[in-house]
Amino acid sequence: MITYIFRRLLAGAVLLLVVSMVVFAIFFLLPRVAGVDADGLAARYIGKSPSPEAIAAVKERLNLDEPITVQYYEFVSGLVMGQDYDSGTDVIRCDAPCFGYSFKTNTEVWPQLLERLPVTASLAIGAAVIWLVVGVSIGVLSALRRGSVLDRAAMITALAGVSLPIFFTGLVSLALFSYYLPIFPPGGSYTPFTENPLAWAHSLVLPWVTLAFLYAAMYARLTRAGMLDTMGEDFIRTARAKGLPERTVVAKHGLRAALTPIITIFGLDFGLMLGGAVLTESTFSLPGLGKFAVDAIRGNDLPVVLGVTMFTALFVVIANLVVDLLYAWADPRVRVGA
């Protein structure tokens, strides 16, 4: 298992390097291939009516006059070792991981990412608990009572949950439970956990339920399909022939075998969610990474967009590593292969 974990860590590091190449190519190489020179690229990042001084400053900060290989080296070395910026009067040190300075606030991107991470983590963890518990439970019950009223009602609800976009269900929930029936606070009323845990949970109930409604519907359908396949296998009939209680057969043998695709999807979903739940955070005006990225895209704030992109990639790689380790717990064949 130690060798297996080491291989997965090494693969994760290589994947992060590849992601950094892709991100760098999208923002810096592809515009050059399309014929945009350094001045034009700097002008795009500044926005409307850029002055020659602003263009020169952006070119120097992003090393746009350097060869593309030098630019990539500076980009990666800034992430690993930090970077020094010469403002003309003094040298400013940006400690690793350095994503640069925001064009709008002229502050380091990394501390801003850390400042918004607790909001996104609170949203992702709370919603994940709800959609896992509700989605998997409904999927198991639907599979065990296939064709019943419960099964049909659950699948119709799941179809509605998959079909309705988050911004629609979010706006409807805000209209009903924040304005018509003022049970929960309106959007933008986030309270940090450290200030008041009860107010924190109260401010996140609607975002949690809205986000979990979509994912619980997908997980219910996925669990139902997996359980229907698993419960017809030979080892399930063997377990029943041994006289094991039906609860043990379903939970220990049936559900555990059906967990493999659920673990895969959950790892990817949760990793992406930690990188920013864009629609949910924008709908409820939560100051998390998703809304931070949207505001940066609207304002052409390249360092922030780069930072959120790499941050999201890091979470996805970590989530994939955790998924691989969970495979070894859920499926003994993985441990044997490792």
KEKE-3310 file (N, C-alpha, C; in steps of 0.2 Angstrom, whole numbers, plus 5000, padded with zeros to 4 digits):
npx = (5004:5010:5019:5009:5003:5013:5016:5004:5005:5016:5011:5001:5008:5015:5003:4999:5009:5007:4995:4998:5005:4995:4987:4995:4998:4985:4983:4994:5001:4993:4986:4998:5000:4989:4993:4994:5003:5015:5012:4998:4993:4995:4987:4974:4973:4972:4961:4948:4953:4968:4983:4999:5009:5003:5002:5016:5019:5012:5017:5030:5028:5022:5032:5031:5038:5048:5055:5044:5047:5055:5045:5037:5045:5047:5034:5032:5042:5039:5027:5033:5045:5043:5043:5051:5046:5050:5046:5051:5055:5058:5060:5048:5043:5036:5030:5031:5016:5017:5005:5005:5001:4985:4977:4967:4966:4979:4985:4992:4988:4987:4984:4971:4965:4965:4958:4945:4943:4937:4924:4919:4923:4915:4902:4904:4907:4895:4885:4889:4888:4874:4869:4875:4870:4856:4855:4861:4854:4840:4843:4846:4834:4825:4830:4828:4815:4810:4800:4789:4778:4786:4798:4795:4791:4803:4812:4806:4807:4821:4824:4818:4827:4839:4836:4833:4841:4854:4854:4841:4833:4839:4836:4822:4821:4826:4817:4805:4808:4816:4811:4797:4792:4801:4811:4824:4840:4843:4852:4870:4872:4881:4889:4904:4910:4918:4913:4900:4893:4879:4873:4881:4877:4864:4864:4868:4859:4850:4859:4865:4855:4850:4861:4863:4852:4853:4864:4861:4850:4857:4865:4856:4850:4862:4866:4855:4855:4867:4865:4854:4861:4870:4863:4859:4869:4880:4887:4879:4867:4874:4877:4864:4860:4868:4862:4863:4857:4845:4848:4862:4866:4862:4869:4882:4887:4880:4878:4891:4898:4893:4898:4909:4908:4901:4910:4920:4914:4910:4923:4928:4917:4917:4930:4930:4920:4927:4935:4927:4910:4903:4890:4881:4887:4887:4873:4868:4876:4888:4904:4915:4927:4922:4913:4923:4931:4922:4920:4933:4935:4926:4932:4944:4955:4969:4979:4971:4962:4971:4976:4964:4961:4972:4972:4959:4963:4972:4964:4957:4966:4970:4958:4956:4967:4963:4952:4957:4963:4952:4946:4954:4949:4935:4935:4942:4950:4958:4967:4974:4979:4987)
npy = (4994:5006:5008:5009:5021:5030:5030:5035:5048:5053:5052:5062:5074:5075:5077:5089:5097:5096:5102:5115:5118:5117:5128:5139:5139:5142:5155:5162:5157:5153:5165:5171:5162:5165:5177:5189:5202:5206:5219:5220:5209:5213:5224:5218:5212:5223:5230:5242:5256:5257:5264:5269:5268:5259:5248:5245:5242:5231:5222:5221:5215:5203:5197:5198:5202:5192:5177:5163:5151:5156:5164:5154:5147:5157:5158:5145:5144:5155:5149:5139:5144:5157:5175:5190:5207:5221:5237:5249:5259:5251:5233:5221:5207:5192:5179:5161:5150:5160:5168:5180:5198:5205:5214:5223:5226:5227:5218:5203:5188:5175:5176:5181:5171:5161:5168:5167:5154:5147:5150:5144:5130:5128:5128:5118:5106:5105:5104:5092:5082:5082:5078:5066:5058:5059:5056:5043:5035:5036:5031:5018:5013:5014:5005:4993:4993:4992:4998:5002:5014:5022:5021:5026:5039:5044:5044:5052:5064:5065:5066:5079:5086:5085:5091:5104:5120:5126:5140:5143:5135:5141:5155:5153:5147:5158:5168:5162:5158:5168:5180:5180:5171:5175:5166:5162:5170:5183:5183:5185:5187:5180:5173:5171:5155:5156:5167:5166:5151:5146:5156:5155:5142:5144:5154:5147:5137:5137:5139:5126:5116:5120:5117:5104:5097:5096:5087:5077:5071:5066:5057:5048:5042:5036:5027:5019:5012:5006:4997:4989:4982:4975:4968:4957:4949:4934:4933:4939:4931:4920:4925:4927:4914:4909:4913:4925:4941:4951:4965:4965:4959:4969:4981:4978:4969:4972:4987:4991:4985:4992:5005:5009:5017:5028:5033:5037:5048:5056:5060:5068:5078:5084:5089:5098:5106:5112:5120:5131:5134:5140:5145:5143:5151:5163:5165:5166:5176:5173:5176:5167:5156:5154:5165:5174:5171:5173:5187:5191:5187:5195:5207:5206:5202:5194:5188:5183:5175:5165:5160:5155:5145:5136:5133:5126:5115:5109:5105:5095:5086:5081:5076:5066:5057:5054:5047:5036:5030:5027:5017:5006:5003:5001:4991:4975:4970:4980:4982:4970:4970:4982)
npz = (5000:5003:4993:4983:4987:4986:4972:4967:4973:4966:4953:4954:4956:4944:4936:4940:4936:4922:4921:4924:4913:4903:4908:4907:4893:4888:4892:4889:4878:4867:4863:4857:4846:4839:4834:4842:4849:4862:4867:4863:4870:4883:4883:4882:4895:4903:4900:4895:4885:4888:4895:4888:4899:4908:4900:4898:4911:4914:4905:4910:4922:4919:4911:4897:4886:4886:4880:4876:4884:4894:4900:4905:4914:4923:4928:4934:4943:4951:4958:4965:4971:4974:4970:4965:4963:4954:4958:4954:4963:4974:4978:4978:4987:4983:4991:4990:4987:4973:4964:4958:4958:4960:4947:4950:4964:4967:4976:4984:4976:4982:4997:4996:4990:5000:5010:5005:5004:5016:5015:5003:5006:5017:5011:5001:5009:5018:5009:5002:5012:5014:5001:4999:5009:5007:4993:4991:5000:4995:4983:4986:4993:4982:4973:4980:4981:4968:4955:4963:4971:4978:4972:4959:4962:4968:4957:4948:4955:4956:4942:4940:4948:4942:4930:4932:4933:4944:4946:4944:4954:4965:4965:4966:4979:4986:4984:4990:5003:5009:5006:5003:5013:5027:5032:5031:5030:5017:5001:5002:5015:5023:5037:5046:5052:5064:5070:5074:5076:5074:5067:5056:5051:5049:5039:5028:5025:5014:5002:5004:5003:4990:4982:4985:4981:4967:4966:4974:4967:4955:4961:4967:4956:4951:4961:4962:4950:4951:4962:4957:4948:4956:4966:4959:4957:4959:4971:4980:4981:4986:4999:5004:5004:5014:5025:5030:5038:5029:5030:5032:5020:5011:5015:5018:5008:4996:4994:4997:4986:4976:4978:4971:4958:4963:4972:4964:4956:4966:4971:4961:4959:4972:4973:4962:4968:4979:4972:4969:4969:4957:4951:4962:4972:4966:4964:4977:4982:4989:4997:4990:4982:4969:4966:4967:4956:4945:4946:4944:4931:4924:4927:4920:4927:4927:4935:4946:4940:4935:4947:4954:4945:4945:4959:4959:4951:4960:4970:4964:4960:4973:4977:4968:4972:4985:4982:4975:4986:4994:4985:4988:5000:4998:4988:4989:4978:4973:4983:4983:4970:4971)
capx = (5000:5014:5021:5004:5002:5019:5014:4998:5007:5020:5006:4997:5013:5015:4997:4999:5014:5004:4989:5001:5007:4989:4984:5000:4997:4979:4983:5000:5004:4988:4986:5004:4999:4984:4995:4993:5010:5016:5008:4991:4991:4995:4981:4968:4972:4971:4954:4947:4958:4974:4988:5006:5012:5000:5004:5023:5019:5009:5022:5036:5026:5021:5037:5028:5044:5053:5053:5039:5050:5057:5039:5034:5050:5046:5027:5032:5047:5035:5023:5037:5050:5041:5045:5053:5044:5053:5041:5055:5058:5060:5059:5043:5044:5030:5032:5028:5015:5015:5001:5006:4997:4979:4977:4962:4967:4986:4987:4994:4982:4987:4981:4964:4962:4965:4953:4939:4942:4933:4917:4918:4923:4908:4897:4905:4906:4888:4881:4891:4885:4867:4868:4877:4866:4850:4855:4862:4848:4835:4844:4846:4827:4822:4832:4825:4808:4809:4793:4784:4776:4792:4803:4793:4791:4810:4815:4803:4810:4828:4824:4817:4833:4844:4834:4832:4848:4855:4852:4833:4831:4842:4832:4815:4821:4827:4810:4800:4810:4820:4807:4790:4792:4807:4814:4832:4843:4844:4859:4875:4871:4886:4892:4909:4909:4921:4910:4893:4891:4872:4871:4884:4873:4857:4865:4870:4854:4847:4864:4866:4849:4850:4867:4863:4846:4855:4869:4857:4846:4861:4868:4851:4850:4868:4865:4849:4857:4872:4862:4850:4866:4874:4859:4858:4876:4880:4889:4873:4863:4878:4876:4858:4860:4872:4857:4864:4851:4845:4851:4869:4867:4861:4873:4889:4889:4877:4880:4899:4901:4890:4900:4915:4907:4899:4917:4924:4910:4910:4929:4928:4913:4919:4936:4928:4917:4931:4938:4922:4904:4902:4883:4878:4890:4884:4866:4867:4881:4893:4911:4919:4931:4918:4911:4929:4933:4918:4922:4940:4934:4923:4937:4950:4960:4972:4982:4966:4959:4976:4976:4958:4962:4977:4969:4954:4967:4976:4959:4954:4971:4970:4952:4958:4971:4959:4947:4961:4964:4945:4945:4957:4945:4929:4936:4948:4954:4962:4972:4978:4983:4993)
capy = (5000:5012:5009:5011:5028:5034:5030:5040:5055:5055:5054:5068:5079:5075:5079:5096:5100:5096:5107:5121:5119:5119:5134:5144:5139:5145:5162:5166:5154:5153:5172:5172:5158:5169:5183:5194:5203:5207:5225:5218:5204:5217:5228:5214:5211:5229:5232:5248:5262:5256:5269:5266:5266:5253:5242:5244:5239:5224:5218:5220:5211:5196:5195:5197:5203:5187:5171:5159:5146:5160:5165:5148:5146:5162:5156:5139:5146:5159:5145:5135:5147:5164:5179:5197:5212:5228:5243:5255:5262:5245:5226:5218:5200:5188:5172:5155:5150:5166:5169:5187:5203:5207:5220:5228:5228:5227:5214:5196:5183:5169:5177:5182:5164:5158:5171:5165:5146:5144:5150:5138:5124:5127:5127:5111:5101:5104:5101:5085:5078:5081:5075:5059:5054:5059:5053:5036:5032:5036:5026:5011:5011:5014:4999:4988:4993:4993:4998:5004:5021:5026:5021:5031:5046:5046:5045:5058:5070:5065:5069:5086:5089:5085:5095:5111:5123:5129:5147:5143:5133:5145:5161:5151:5146:5164:5171:5159:5157:5173:5186:5179:5169:5177:5161:5162:5177:5184:5182:5190:5187:5175:5174:5166:5150:5158:5172:5163:5144:5145:5160:5152:5137:5147:5158:5142:5132:5138:5136:5119:5113:5121:5113:5096:5095:5094:5082:5071:5068:5062:5051:5043:5038:5032:5022:5014:5008:5001:4992:4985:4977:4972:4964:4951:4945:4927:4933:4941:4925:4916:4928:4925:4907:4907:4915:4932:4945:4955:4971:4964:4958:4975:4986:4976:4966:4975:4994:4992:4984:4998:5011:5011:5023:5033:5036:5041:5054:5061:5063:5073:5083:5087:5093:5104:5111:5116:5126:5136:5133:5147:5147:5144:5157:5170:5166:5168:5181:5171:5178:5162:5156:5154:5172:5178:5169:5177:5194:5192:5186:5201:5213:5205:5201:5188:5184:5180:5169:5160:5157:5151:5139:5132:5131:5121:5109:5106:5101:5089:5081:5079:5072:5059:5053:5051:5042:5030:5026:5024:5011:5001:5001:4998:4985:4972:4968:4985:4980:4964:4973:4986)
capz = (5000:5004:4986:4979:4988:4983:4965:4966:4974:4960:4947:4956:4955:4936:4933:4942:4931:4915:4922:4924:4906:4899:4910:4904:4886:4887:4894:4886:4871:4862:4860:4853:4840:4835:4831:4846:4851:4869:4868:4862:4875:4889:4883:4884:4902:4906:4899:4890:4885:4892:4893:4887:4905:4910:4895:4899:4918:4914:4901:4914:4928:4917:4907:4891:4881:4886:4876:4880:4888:4900:4904:4909:4919:4929:4931:4938:4949:4956:4961:4969:4975:4975:4965:4966:4958:4954:4957:4951:4969:4978:4976:4982:4988:4983:4993:4986:4980:4971:4958:4956:4961:4957:4943:4952:4971:4968:4982:4982:4975:4987:5003:4994:4989:5007:5013:5002:5004:5021:5013:4998:5010:5021:5006:4998:5014:5020:5003:5001:5017:5012:4994:4999:5014:5004:4987:4992:5004:4991:4978:4989:4994:4975:4970:4984:4980:4961:4952:4968:4971:4981:4967:4953:4964:4969:4951:4945:4958:4954:4935:4941:4951:4937:4924:4934:4934:4951:4947:4945:4961:4970:4965:4968:4986:4989:4984:4994:5010:5011:5005:5004:5020:5029:5037:5031:5027:5010:4998:5004:5022:5026:5044:5047:5058:5070:5074:5077:5072:5073:5062:5050:5048:5046:5032:5023:5024:5007:4997:5005:5000:4983:4979:4986:4977:4960:4966:4977:4961:4951:4965:4968:4950:4950:4966:4960:4944:4954:4967:4953:4945:4961:4969:4955:4957:4962:4978:4984:4982:4991:5006:5007:5006:5021:5031:5033:5038:5023:5031:5031:5013:5007:5017:5018:5002:4990:4994:4996:4979:4971:4979:4967:4954:4967:4975:4958:4954:4972:4972:4956:4961:4978:4971:4958:4972:4983:4968:4968:4966:4954:4951:4969:4976:4963:4965:4984:4984:4994:4995:4990:4976:4963:4965:4966:4949:4941:4947:4941:4923:4922:4927:4916:4932:4925:4940:4950:4936:4935:4954:4955:4940:4948:4965:4958:4949:4965:4974:4960:4960:4979:4977:4965:4977:4991:4979:4974:4993:4996:4982:4992:5006:4996:4984:4990:4973:4972:4988:4980:4964:4974)
cpx = (5004:5017:5015:5002:5007:5018:5009:5000:5012:5016:5002:5002:5014:5009:4997:5004:5011:4998:4992:5003:5001:4987:4989:4999:4990:4979:4988:5002:4999:4986:4992:5003:4994:4986:4995:5001:5009:5011:5000:4989:4990:4989:4975:4968:4971:4964:4953:4952:4964:4979:4995:5009:5009:5002:5011:5023:5017:5014:5028:5034:5025:5026:5035:5033:5049:5051:5048:5041:5052:5051:5036:5038:5048:5039:5028:5037:5043:5030:5027:5042:5048:5044:5046:5050:5047:5048:5045:5058:5061:5058:5054:5043:5037:5031:5028:5022:5013:5011:5001:5001:4990:4979:4972:4964:4975:4989:4989:4988:4981:4983:4973:4961:4961:4959:4946:4938:4937:4925:4915:4918:4917:4903:4898:4904:4899:4884:4882:4888:4877:4866:4870:4872:4859:4850:4856:4857:4842:4836:4844:4838:4824:4824:4829:4818:4806:4802:4788:4783:4782:4797:4801:4793:4798:4813:4812:4806:4817:4828:4823:4824:4838:4843:4835:4839:4848:4853:4844:4831:4833:4838:4825:4815:4822:4820:4805:4802:4815:4816:4800:4789:4799:4810:4821:4834:4843:4851:4863:4875:4876:4889:4897:4908:4912:4918:4903:4891:4884:4870:4875:4880:4867:4858:4867:4865:4852:4852:4865:4861:4849:4855:4866:4857:4848:4859:4865:4853:4851:4864:4862:4850:4856:4868:4860:4852:4863:4869:4858:4855:4869:4870:4857:4864:4875:4882:4883:4868:4867:4877:4870:4857:4863:4867:4859:4858:4851:4848:4859:4870:4867:4867:4881:4891:4886:4879:4887:4901:4898:4893:4906:4913:4905:4905:4920:4920:4911:4917:4930:4924:4915:4926:4935:4924:4921:4935:4933:4916:4901:4894:4880:4881:4888:4877:4865:4872:4886:4900:4916:4923:4928:4916:4918:4932:4929:4919:4929:4939:4931:4927:4943:4956:4964:4975:4977:4963:4964:4976:4970:4959:4967:4975:4964:4958:4970:4970:4957:4960:4971:4964:4953:4962:4967:4954:4951:4962:4957:4944:4948:4953:4938:4930:4942:4952:4959:4968:4977:4982:4989:4998)
cpy = (5006:5013:5012:5019:5032:5035:5035:5047:5057:5056:5060:5074:5080:5079:5087:5100:5101:5101:5114:5123:5121:5126:5140:5144:5143:5153:5166:5163:5155:5160:5174:5169:5162:5175:5189:5195:5205:5214:5223:5213:5208:5221:5225:5213:5217:5231:5238:5253:5262:5261:5266:5264:5260:5247:5240:5240:5232:5219:5216:5215:5204:5194:5194:5198:5197:5181:5167:5154:5150:5162:5160:5146:5151:5160:5150:5141:5150:5155:5141:5139:5155:5168:5186:5201:5218:5233:5249:5259:5256:5239:5223:5210:5197:5181:5167:5152:5157:5166:5176:5192:5205:5214:5225:5230:5229:5224:5207:5192:5178:5171:5178:5175:5161:5161:5169:5157:5144:5145:5145:5131:5123:5125:5120:5105:5100:5101:5094:5080:5077:5077:5068:5055:5053:5055:5046:5033:5031:5031:5019:5009:5010:5007:4993:4987:4995:4993:5000:5011:5025:5026:5026:5038:5049:5048:5051:5064:5070:5068:5077:5089:5090:5090:5103:5114:5126:5136:5148:5141:5138:5152:5159:5151:5153:5168:5168:5159:5163:5180:5185:5176:5170:5172:5161:5169:5177:5183:5187:5191:5182:5177:5169:5161:5152:5163:5170:5157:5144:5150:5158:5147:5139:5151:5153:5137:5132:5136:5129:5115:5113:5117:5106:5093:5092:5087:5076:5067:5064:5056:5046:5039:5033:5026:5017:5010:5003:4996:4987:4979:4972:4966:4957:4947:4938:4928:4936:4935:4920:4919:4927:4918:4905:4909:4921:4936:4950:4962:4971:4963:4964:4980:4984:4973:4970:4982:4995:4990:4989:5004:5014:5017:5029:5037:5040:5048:5059:5064:5069:5079:5087:5092:5099:5109:5115:5121:5131:5134:5139:5149:5148:5150:5163:5171:5169:5173:5179:5173:5172:5162:5157:5161:5176:5177:5173:5184:5196:5192:5193:5207:5212:5204:5194:5184:5180:5174:5163:5156:5153:5144:5134:5129:5125:5114:5105:5102:5095:5084:5077:5074:5065:5055:5050:5046:5035:5026:5023:5018:5005:4998:4998:4992:4981:4970:4973:4984:4975:4966:4978:4982)
cpz = (5000:4997:4982:4980:4985:4975:4963:4967:4968:4954:4948:4954:4947:4933:4935:4937:4924:4915:4921:4917:4902:4901:4907:4897:4884:4887:4890:4879:4866:4859:4855:4846:4836:4832:4835:4849:4859:4871:4868:4868:4882:4889:4884:4891:4906:4906:4894:4891:4889:4890:4892:4893:4908:4906:4897:4906:4918:4910:4905:4919:4925:4912:4900:4885:4881:4882:4880:4885:4895:4904:4908:4915:4925:4932:4936:4944:4954:4960:4967:4974:4977:4970:4967:4961:4959:4953:4954:4957:4974:4975:4981:4982:4988:4985:4990:4991:4978:4964:4955:4960:4957:4953:4946:4959:4972:4975:4980:4981:4980:4993:5002:4993:4996:5011:5011:5003:5010:5019:5008:5001:5014:5017:5003:5003:5016:5015:5002:5006:5015:5006:4995:5003:5010:4998:4987:4995:4999:4985:4980:4990:4987:4972:4974:4983:4972:4958:4957:4967:4973:4975:4961:4956:4965:4962:4947:4948:4956:4947:4936:4943:4946:4931:4926:4936:4941:4951:4948:4952:4966:4971:4968:4976:4989:4989:4989:5001:5013:5011:5006:5012:5023:5034:5037:5028:5020:5008:5001:5011:5026:5032:5045:5053:5064:5074:5077:5073:5070:5067:5055:5047:5045:5040:5026:5021:5016:5002:4998:5001:4992:4979:4979:4982:4970:4961:4969:4971:4957:4955:4967:4962:4949:4955:4965:4955:4947:4958:4963:4950:4950:4964:4965:4954:4961:4970:4983:4986:4987:4998:5008:5008:5012:5027:5034:5033:5032:5024:5030:5024:5009:5009:5016:5012:4996:4989:4993:4990:4974:4973:4975:4962:4958:4970:4970:4957:4960:4972:4967:4957:4967:4977:4967:4963:4976:4979:4967:4965:4963:4954:4958:4973:4973:4964:4972:4987:4989:4992:4995:4984:4970:4961:4963:4959:4944:4941:4943:4933:4921:4922:4924:4921:4931:4931:4945:4946:4936:4942:4956:4951:4943:4955:4964:4955:4955:4969:4970:4960:4967:4980:4974:4969:4982:4988:4977:4981:4995:4992:4985:4998:5003:4992:4986:4984:4971:4977:4985:4974:4966:4977)
residu = (MET:ILE:THR:TYR:ILE:PHE:ARG:ARG:LEU:LEU:ALA:GLY:ALA:VAL:LEU:LEU:LEU:VAL:VAL:SER:MET:VAL:VAL:PHE:ALA:ILE:PHE:PHE:LEU:LEU:PRO:ARG:VAL:ALA:GLY:VAL:ASP:ALA:ASP:GLY:LEU:ALA:ALA:ARG:TYR:ILE:GLY:LYS:SER:PRO:SER:PRO:GLU:ALA:ILE:ALA:ALA:VAL:LYS:GLU:ARG:LEU:ASN:LEU:ASP:GLU:PRO:ILE:THR:VAL:GLN:TYR:TYR:GLU:PHE:VAL:SER:GLY:LEU:VAL:MET:GLY:GLN:ASP:TYR:ASP:SER:GLY:THR:ASP:VAL:ILE:ARG:CYS:ASP:ALA:PRO:CYS:PHE:GLY:TYR:SER:PHE:LYS:THR:ASN:THR:GLU:VAL:TRP:PRO:GLN:LEU:LEU:GLU:ARG:LEU:PRO:VAL:THR:ALA:SER:LEU:ALA:ILE:GLY:ALA:ALA:VAL:ILE:TRP:LEU:VAL:VAL:GLY:VAL:SER:ILE:GLY:VAL:LEU:SER:ALA:LEU:ARG:ARG:GLY:SER:VAL:LEU:ASP:ARG:ALA:ALA:MET:ILE:THR:ALA:LEU:ALA:GLY:VAL:SER:LEU:PRO:ILE:PHE:PHE:THR:GLY:LEU:VAL:SER:LEU:ALA:LEU:PHE:SER:TYR:TYR:LEU:PRO:ILE:PHE:PRO:PRO:GLY:GLY:SER:TYR:THR:PRO:PHE:THR:GLU:ASN:PRO:LEU:ALA:TRP:ALA:HIS:SER:LEU:VAL:LEU:PRO:TRP:VAL:THR:LEU:ALA:PHE:LEU:TYR:ALA:ALA:MET:TYR:ALA:ARG:LEU:THR:ARG:ALA:GLY:MET:LEU:ASP:THR:MET:GLY:GLU:ASP:PHE:ILE:ARG:THR:ALA:ARG:ALA:LYS:GLY:LEU:PRO:GLU:ARG:THR:VAL:VAL:ALA:LYS:HIS:GLY:LEU:ARG:ALA:ALA:LEU:THR:PRO:ILE:ILE:THR:ILE:PHE:GLY:LEU:ASP:PHE:GLY:LEU:MET:LEU:GLY:GLY:ALA:VAL:LEU:THR:GLU:SER:THR:PHE:SER:LEU:PRO:GLY:LEU:GLY:LYS:PHE:ALA:VAL:ASP:ALA:ILE:ARG:GLY:ASN:ASP:LEU:PRO:VAL:VAL:LEU:GLY:VAL:THR:MET:PHE:THR:ALA:LEU:PHE:VAL:VAL:ILE:ALA:ASN:LEU:VAL:VAL:ASP:LEU:LEU:TYR:ALA:TRP:ALA:ASP:PRO:ARG:VAL:ARG:VAL:GLY:ALA)
# end
